[in-house]
């Protein structure tokens, strides 16, 4: 298999000096010091696991002989989906939001897992199912918006409404451009179906600090004012620098019931 990239493992991050380490593990907290005095930062720290929880989560994403991580199957219709035996999370977002890149970063400690990353937006045309040992399943959904498959709405609506083992939906939003009209439609769908979800800001390495702060604050305000099913804390990630990837692994482990305790 391929070698894991630098900083994919927590042990590599822990060797960094403290401020760099915080920026990688808790990128949202790194932004706190640039906020205006008196800004409410409670929603920056709702999920703040300790080292033991982060390590436990990483172990789930590291494959070995007794704990295989496998691509299971693809499906264009619900009757093609694998049986809903394990807790499940799914990742949805606009075409070209960096969804496949993020899933590949999450699985970087299992280099044998093939997550196809296309240079062409809208490449994922099917629901792709990945099984993480006996613990949970992760689903890569087709992108919406530009070049979305024609039956996207039917496929995704059916999945969200029928998949009773779905524990959390991860809605990916481009950290450079912020919420788009198509993202609002996805939010409305999740709210209408009563699906618990969380927003993940991708590509944070490409946004200036000022732009990132602006987008974070606008989205947090939007979540506070317009949503009921969205977890109030945003997750910031860079699939290139691995910022936020360790925390996101931990949140996935948490929502699928695979962390006995999280020191939140």
Buried (B, 14 or more C-beta within 10 A) or exposed (E): EEEBBEBBBBEBBEEBEEEEBBBBBBBBBBBEEEBEEEEEEEBBEEBBBEEEBBBBBBBBBBBEEEBBBBBBBBBBEBEEBBEBEBBBBBBBBBBBBBBBBBBBBBBBBBBEBEBEBEEEBBBBBBBBBBBBBEBBBBBBBBBBBEBBBEEBEEBBEBBBBEBEBBBBBBBBBBBBBBBBEBBEEBBEBBBEEEBBBBBBBBBBBBBEEEBBBEBBBEBBEBBEEEBEBBBBBBBBBBBBBBBBBBBBBBBBBBBBEBBEEBEE
